[in-house]
Amino acid sequence: MKILKNTMIVSSYVLLVALFFGGGYALGRIGIRNDVLPETTMVPDTVQAVSETVTESPVYELIIEDGELRIYKCIGENKTIIASEKISENVFPRSDVEELRKGVKFERLEAAQQMFENFVS
């Protein structure tokens, strides 16, 4: 008798959970039609307007200017200084200094900051 009672309790819980999730799915699908979506054509002007609204992701540049090592946040033509520190260029290998004078670009700020810290510390 006890086994039958426990089986009934477990079965009722399983049924309630199934009804809960099934009902939620059914309610979520209200108003969604299953027939084919209407045909739409993309006009080139629309594509251009959408592409203009997409913002450029920032690029971070590590560069030596005027005896300072600087991190810039670059978005398009706009450059903003994030950090700068005076350094002695004589301490570092010539190839590293020349590369930094040209500027080293990073996609992630963390990578730029890590290299900045390696040169500053």
Disulfide bonds with the S-S distance in Angstrom:
none
